[in-house]
Amino acid sequence: MTSSAAPSTAGSSPDEPLLRRLMRATEIDTRMLGMIGALLLIWVGFHVYTILSTGEGLFITPRNLSNLLVQTSSVAVMATGMVLIIVMRHIDLSVGSILGFVSTIIGVTQVYFLPKYLGLDSPFIWIITMIMGLAIGAAIGAFQGSLVAYLGIPAFIVTLGGQLFWRGAAWWVTTGATIAPLDARFSLMGGGPYGSIGATASWALGLLACVGVILSLYMSRRRRAKFNFPQRPMWAEITLAAIGCLVALGVTWVVNAYPWPERVAARYAEEHNIPVPEGGLFISTGYAIPVLIALVVGAAMTFLATRTRFGRYVYAIGGNPEAAELAGINTRRITVYVFALMGALAAISACISSARLNSATNVLGQFDELYVIAAAVIGGTSLAGGVGTIYGALIGALVIQSLQSGMVLLGFDSAFQQMVVGVVLVGAVGIDTFYRRRTAKG
Amino acid sequence: MAGNGATPLVELKDISIAFGGIKAVDHASVDLYPGEVVGLLGHNGAGKSTLIKVLSGAYKRDGGVIRINGEEVTINNPRDAKHYGIETIYQTLALADNVDAASNLYLGREILTSWGTLDDSAMEAQARQVMGRLNPNFRRFKDPVKSLSGGQRQSVAIARAIHFNARILIMDEPTAALGPQETAQVGELIKQLKAEGIGIFLISHDIHDVFDLADRVAVMKNGQVVGIGKVENMTKDEVLGMIILGKCPPGATPGPGAMAS
């Protein structure tokens, strides 16, 4: 999983291998590199496999990668919250059921209630139902969190009960029926040709991300200079900035290279009186809205985890709950907040998932909790508490979704799909544990 | 210093606390004056740490009164205690092992930027200053404290207690993890803090340490105070007799735990 387990040698020597010197100067986490390596390995593996079996590479294509991002977003959003839960030495097994329950409530409100009062096509329906969903998700999380924090019931039990309860509640709300179609504006949150922002806006966002990367590197350098702390060498800063910009622009290029489906584009052309050129009309999809939601959530959660008091307390409590309490931190309140946050994130995922299907059912999000936990753990979150990163969980979610999409693409039996994901989860954590033990010794 | 008539900085009166049916602390009374070091001695399980955790807010007492500067106060949690300038160095150090020295130093009292975010650089700069005074060889500001040596971890815990203008300092076995040189450093530090008028409770089961540093000693046995007295009025053997037998010597004021003679 990791490229090189570099022993920590002090001082730099000119004959140190280039890669190792680069790693140390840029302070890039070797673990993260390992994870990205694994991800690329999975991608290349599936791509080669499809070339061998069908004569055409199907995996590393703009179409597949764009879809992969959309499919990952729901689990990715929840995985960012699960990181904080696990860092605090808890677990949340109820997120899939909260997702299901919230989506049915949103569905019922959109289809049966609000149109009666606001009319079928009211522009307020999507925002009202989304805010309501977020509030319900946060309330459920806060309630479960208080049971954990104030009554001392283990989170495993509380959320296992929650898993059953909210899944049953979802069934009760829908009486088993599928609720469709959802509000047209709300459905944009699920992506698709209309739920994406197109080429121009995507390039603008990509450039904005580049500016953000450079600015944050510059700010951190200036802050460290103010206190005369040691700095990274300039060439390392430039390398980091270049990598960041390359990734942002690369992803933008990929999503822009994926065109609208031919028929959708043709219909759009007809409606807008655009002449269709020979070979079909090429309209870039660009970033899908669910992907943007996941990216924004990821950025916000990273900020919360690393730059705020709340995040610092979450990690401190995970490292030593007793010490945090003695330091005067209100650990119970923080526990409630973390579970409430998790509930709200599950509600965001409920919006994404139901919008993508343009319907709500009581089985939506079933087993999602397991994929969410797996994503966080593959992303380096330690079940012993205190350790875990948001970006790790995002990459972890991408790893799991890549495996699943790849196997679907290859037409694997669904029996095998689950077996493979199970093996990868245990294998990834096993390799990681082994690696950590070795670096701890060295 | 421990002049009669003056108001004590801290007065713990008739403190009792029980866990289940066991009386861990049974009507214990101790006081502390500004610029004074009071040593708390006793066997493991004699109740010294428990008594002191009542003062630091870690435990809630079942009975008794706490007075600070003569005024009765309510201490229900560690936040309350810190509010009254009571800082504690715990035997377990109570560090969050997974974060770095600066984060531990400021845990619960973080420096924020004008945006309300953590100002890690400012905290690190402050931490470098404090640690430079306590332990000039300390260099590892970026590592989680888990990877530090026992002495380094201890200096982080001490730095945290003295950095925030403590008036009352509780040191629970402060030299347990230290080598001889570092122990001497802590001794110097205690003298320096004393000179600044800070009152210190020093808990130890090393009687030599206590004799070197304390002005008075209080001895506990089975949750009760055996006796309190000035160090110069007692010999080490007499104090050992208090610890082991519960026998209060003539140089000390007997408490409820003193053996009937």
Interface residues (C-beta under 8 A of the other chain):
Chain A: R223 R224 K226 F227 F229 F303 T306 R307 T308 R309 R312 Y315 A316 I317 G318 G319 N320 E322 A323 A324 E325 L326 A327 G328 I329 N330 G386 V387
Chain B: S56 A58 N77 P78 R79 K82 T88 Y90 T92 L93 A94 L95 A96 D97 N98 V99 S103 L107 G108 R109 E110 L112 G116 T117 L118 S121 A122 E124 A125 P144
